[in-house]
Amino acid sequence: MPEWTHLVLILYAFVLGAVVGSFLNVVIYRVPRRMSIVTPRSACPACSTPIAWYDNLPLISWLVLRGRCRACAAPISFRYPMVEAAAGALGALGVLLFGIDLVTVEVVVFAWLSLALALIDLEHQILPDVMTYPAIVFGLVCSWFGGVTFFLDSIAGALIGAALPTAVILHYRWLRGIDGMGWGDVKYLAAIVSVVGLHGCLMVLVAAAVLGALVGAVLIVMGRGSGKTALPFGTFLAAAVILWLYLPPEWRSLSAF
């Protein structure tokens, strides 16, 4: 493939990702609030004025409007262009690293889904079933057609991915009388391991735990938390699996156990 063609594909993947990121912003806002992601059309949260198509262009509209609603000048959260930029970068990086095939589609789509789940869990401390259950099916279907891992590994991974956090929840409840994790983490981890397989399970779990411990330590040092502060583990799982998915294949093999 000529170099310029590859560059065009990477640029296209970024633009497509940014458009998906605009949709992810809708998902992140509406799904936890049990709102339809189809209707009504997007509107300003401050004045409820419907957003015109030309004010809803990924990244561009936010920059043109200087981060404010055209109708009422209320500030528009910086999170919106950041999600669009992140989704675009995930798309472009997937094509850059893996080319155009099923593995790229699986990596990028699951990364987009994980980005949305990370922000939902960060804000609401939930991982919605309407997203985690289809993610499990997505991982299994991709593995059947030759995705990141093979089908039997995907099935075993989904089962063990659900069993591990279930055991943690039950054991922690027995010791402390409270849940140490949410049941959404069970379903999301099953989805993760259906994609990465058993060989990626350990690395993702360790990376998520390390990230969570580091964030917890920083919050304690800053005086904004304690050893009992509840942290959204799904957010750290999402960050960990995105990091794993974008590792070069030869690096992934180092995580096998």
C-alpha positions in Angstrom: 0.0 0.0 0.0 1.5 3.4 -1.0 2.4 5.6 2.0 0.0 8.4 1.0 -2.9 5.9 0.9 -2.0 4.7 4.4 -1.9 8.3 5.7 -5.4 8.9 4.1 -6.7 5.8 5.9 -5.3 7.0 9.2 -6.8 10.4 8.7 -10.2 8.8 7.7 -10.0 6.7 10.9 -9.5 9.8 13.0 -12.4 11.6 11.4 -14.6 8.6 11.8 -13.5 8.2 15.4 -14.3 11.8 16.1 -17.8 11.3 14.7 -18.2 8.2 16.9 -16.9 10.2 19.8 -19.7 12.7 19.3 -22.2 9.8 19.6 -20.3 8.5 22.6 -21.0 11.8 24.3 -24.7 11.2 23.9 -24.3 7.7 25.3 -22.3 8.9 28.3 -24.9 11.5 29.1 -28.1 9.7 28.4 -27.6 6.0 29.2 -27.0 6.4 32.9 -30.1 8.7 33.0 -32.2 6.0 31.2 -32.8 8.3 28.3 -33.2 7.3 24.7 -30.0 7.8 22.7 -32.0 8.3 19.5 -34.6 11.0 20.5 -35.0 13.8 21.2 -32.2 15.5 19.3 -29.3 17.0 21.2 -30.0 20.2 23.0 -28.1 22.7 25.3 -28.4 21.5 28.9 -28.7 25.1 30.1 -31.4 26.5 27.8 -32.8 23.4 26.1 -32.3 24.9 22.6 -31.9 22.1 20.0 -28.4 22.1 18.6 -28.2 22.7 14.9 -26.2 20.3 12.8 -23.5 22.9 12.0 -23.0 23.4 15.8 -22.6 19.7 16.3 -19.6 19.0 14.1 -17.0 17.0 16.1 -14.2 19.2 17.5 -14.8 22.0 15.0 -18.0 23.4 16.4 -16.7 23.5 19.9 -13.7 25.5 18.8 -15.7 27.8 16.6 -18.2 28.5 19.4 -15.3 28.8 21.9 -16.9 26.3 24.1 -20.2 28.1 24.5 -23.8 27.6 23.5 -24.7 29.7 20.5 -28.1 30.5 22.0 -27.4 31.3 25.6 -23.6 31.4 25.8 -23.6 28.9 28.6 -20.2 27.0 28.8 -20.0 23.6 27.1 -18.0 21.1 29.0 -14.4 20.5 27.8 -15.2 16.8 28.1 -17.1 16.8 24.8 -14.2 17.7 22.5 -11.9 15.6 24.6 -14.0 12.5 24.1 -14.2 13.2 20.3 -10.5 13.7 20.1 -9.8 10.5 22.2 -12.1 8.4 20.0 -10.5 9.8 16.9 -7.0 9.0 18.2 -8.1 5.5 19.1 -9.4 5.0 15.6 -6.3 6.4 13.9 -3.9 4.5 16.2 -5.7 1.3 15.5 -5.2 1.6 11.8 -1.6 2.8 12.2 -0.6 -0.2 14.4 -2.7 -3.0 12.9 -3.8 -2.0 9.4 -7.3 -2.8 8.2 -8.7 -6.1 9.3 -11.1 -7.7 11.9 -8.6 -7.3 14.7 -8.4 -3.6 14.1 -12.2 -3.3 14.1 -12.4 -5.4 17.3 -9.7 -3.4 19.1 -11.1 0.0 18.1 -14.8 -0.7 18.7 -14.0 -2.2 22.1 -11.8 0.7 23.0 -14.6 3.2 22.1 -17.0 1.2 24.2 -14.5 1.2 27.1 -14.0 4.9 26.8 -17.7 5.5 27.3 -17.9 3.0 30.2 -14.9 4.6 31.9 -16.5 8.0 32.0 -19.9 6.7 33.0 -18.4 4.7 35.9 -16.3 7.7 36.8 -19.4 10.0 37.1 -22.1 7.6 38.1 -20.3 4.6 39.6 -22.3 2.2 37.4 -21.5 0.1 34.3 -24.9 -0.3 32.5 -26.1 -3.8 31.5 -27.3 -2.4 28.2 -23.6 -1.8 27.3 -21.8 -4.7 29.1 -23.9 -7.6 27.9 -23.6 -6.6 24.2 -19.9 -6.2 24.8 -19.6 -9.8 25.9 -21.5 -11.0 22.8 -19.2 -8.7 20.6 -16.1 -10.3 22.0 -17.4 -13.8 21.5 -18.5 -13.1 17.9 -15.2 -11.5 16.9 -13.3 -14.4 18.3 -15.4 -16.8 16.3 -14.4 -15.0 13.1 -10.7 -14.7 14.0 -10.3 -11.6 16.2 -7.8 -10.8 18.9 -8.1 -14.3 20.5 -9.7 -17.6 19.5 -13.2 -18.7 20.3 -12.6 -21.3 23.1 -10.2 -18.8 24.8 -12.9 -16.1 24.5 -15.6 -18.4 26.1 -13.2 -19.5 28.9 -12.2 -15.9 29.4 -15.7 -14.7 29.7 -16.5 -17.3 32.3 -13.4 -16.8 34.3 -13.6 -13.0 33.9 -17.0 -13.2 35.5 -16.0 -15.7 38.2 -13.0 -13.8 39.5 -14.7 -10.6 40.5 -17.7 -12.6 41.8 -15.4 -14.4 44.1 -13.9 -11.1 45.3 -17.4 -9.6 45.9 -18.5 -12.7 47.9 -15.3 -13.0 49.9 -15.2 -9.2 50.7 -18.9 -9.3 51.7 -18.1 -12.2 54.0 -15.2 -10.4 55.6 -16.5 -6.8 55.8 -20.2 -7.2 55.3 -20.2 -4.9 52.3 -19.5 -5.2 48.6 -16.0 -4.4 47.6 -16.9 -4.2 43.9 -20.0 -3.7 41.9 -21.8 -6.3 39.9 -21.2 -4.2 36.8 -17.5 -4.9 37.2 -18.3 -8.6 36.9 -20.0 -8.2 33.5 -17.5 -5.7 32.2 -14.6 -7.9 33.1 -16.3 -10.9 31.4 -16.6 -8.7 28.3 -12.9 -7.7 28.6 -11.6 -11.2 28.9 -13.9 -12.4 26.0 -11.8 -10.0 23.9 -8.3 -10.3 25.3 -8.5 -14.0 26.3 -7.1 -15.7 29.3 -3.5 -14.6 28.2 -4.4 -11.0 28.7 -6.6 -11.3 31.8 -3.8 -11.2 34.4 -2.1 -8.2 32.9 -5.3 -6.2 32.6 -6.3 -7.0 36.2 -2.8 -6.1 37.5 -2.7 -2.9 35.5 -6.2 -1.8 36.7 -5.3 -2.6 40.3 -2.0 -0.6 40.0 -3.8 2.4 38.4 -6.5 2.3 41.1 -3.9 2.2 43.9 -1.9 5.1 42.4 -5.0 7.2 42.1 -6.1 6.3 45.6 -2.7 7.2 47.0 -2.7 10.6 45.2 -6.2 11.4 46.6 -5.0 10.5 50.1 -1.9 12.7 49.7 -4.0 15.6 48.4 -6.4 15.2 51.4 -9.3 14.3 49.1 -9.8 10.7 50.1 -8.9 8.0 52.6 -8.4 4.2 52.6 -12.2 3.8 52.6 -12.8 6.1 49.6 -14.8 4.2 46.9 -13.1 4.3 43.5 -14.7 3.4 40.2 -12.8 0.2 39.4 -14.5 0.0 36.0 -12.7 3.2 35.0 -9.4 1.6 35.8 -10.4 -1.6 34.0 -11.2 0.4 30.9 -7.9 2.3 31.0 -6.0 -1.0 31.5 -7.7 -2.9 28.7 -7.2 0.0 26.2 -3.5 0.0 27.1 -3.3 -3.7 26.5 -5.3 -3.7 23.3 -2.9 -1.1 21.8 0.3 -3.0 22.7 2.2 -4.4 19.8 1.4 -8.1 19.4 4.9 -9.2 20.5 4.5 -7.2 23.8 1.1 -8.8 24.4 2.7 -12.2 24.5 4.7 -11.2 27.6 1.4 -11.1 29.5 0.7 -14.7 29.0 0.4 -17.0 32.0 
